[in-house]
Amino acid sequence: MTPTRTLGVVSDIHYAGPAERARGNDFELRAIRQPLLRGLARGYRRHVWMRQPLDQGYLLDRFLEQAADLDYLVANGDFSCNTGGLGVCDEAAFQSVSDCLGKLRAVFGTRLRVVYGDHELGKLSLFGSRGGMRFESFRRAREGLGLDPFWQLRLGHYVLMGVVSSLISLPVFLRDVLPEELGAWETTRQEHLAEIVAAFSALAPSDRVLLFCHDPTALPFLARLESLRARQHQIERTIIGHLHSRWVFRLSRLLAGMPRIHFLGHATRKFSSALREARCWRDFHVQLCPALAGIELERHGGYLQAELPTRSASPVRFNVVPVPRGGSRVSVNAPVTSALP
């Protein structure tokens, strides 16, 4: 029999610790001043996205009960609810991520690999102007939480790579960045791209890549790297998160190539810019990992699981494993192991 390793991928856990939960599920709505826009945002949250975003932490415990026997786990970003909008430089968000990673590390230990999401670094809110990327959040994630911006893991002829999507796609997020921090972000981005190029240049011809990139907005920027394009045929799957559901993923692919929209605010301009270049996703063989809680429109989420044939040329196949919502909930106040390295 061909030796295999069982790989799991979990994304968009959006765990809220006590300090974030204390801000209330209407934390985003309170920042919207215009009554009409606030009403639209409330309807969107209630019927499409997530009605009670701060109350889904129990799903992490359910996931850990289901997935504890996996050989390896990749956590593909967005570990807090980012209620402050500033990433982990916000103490409440830092504690949420620390608690979430503590639970993951307590079960998986060295079998865990972690990818940055946009919630770790901060971003402007969808319906308001609060928040933004902060370089202190990047420093705290790296030094305070022990998160490597770029990592590799070899399993047979598979090479797993994790990258920071917000760094790669920084040109799209310039309005999220403080002007005085732009130089530090640009320098860090160039260093990150150099690591990625070096890793792809070092691949053996028989290697197959599983690329983990939280936000697919980064993929067009990777496609412009000449060294990566030369090895792009070795990318068997690019596993993304961020979009939360198959419905959003399918809609995004349908809208790929749409023109940029410049007159409906920052969020619309950012999304349309990303979708303008989304046709390149097919060249990365994109596989969505749904959010653990899914979205209200579909009422189900889950995680990915796959058997990696470490000595066979057979392609890896990912399956979605559901994690039921509702019912008896495990307390999110249970003690956790510290996430600090």
Secondary structure, DSSP 8 states (H G I E B T S, - for coil): ---EEEEEEEB---B--HHHHTT-TTTTGGG---HHHHHHHHHHHHHTS-SSGGG-THHHHHHHHHHTT-SEEEE-S--B--TTSSGGGSHHHHHHHHHHHHHHHHHHGGGEEE---HHHH--B-SSSS-B-B-HHHHHIIIIIS---SSEEEEETTEEEEE--HHHHTGGGGGGGB-GGGHHHHHHHHHHHHHHHHHHHHT--TT-EEEEE-S-GGGHHHHHT-HHHHTTGGGEEEEEE-SS-SHHHHHHHHHTTT-----SS-HHHHHHHHHHHTGGGGGGGTEEE--BSS--TTT----EEEEEEETT------EEEE----SSS---TTS-------
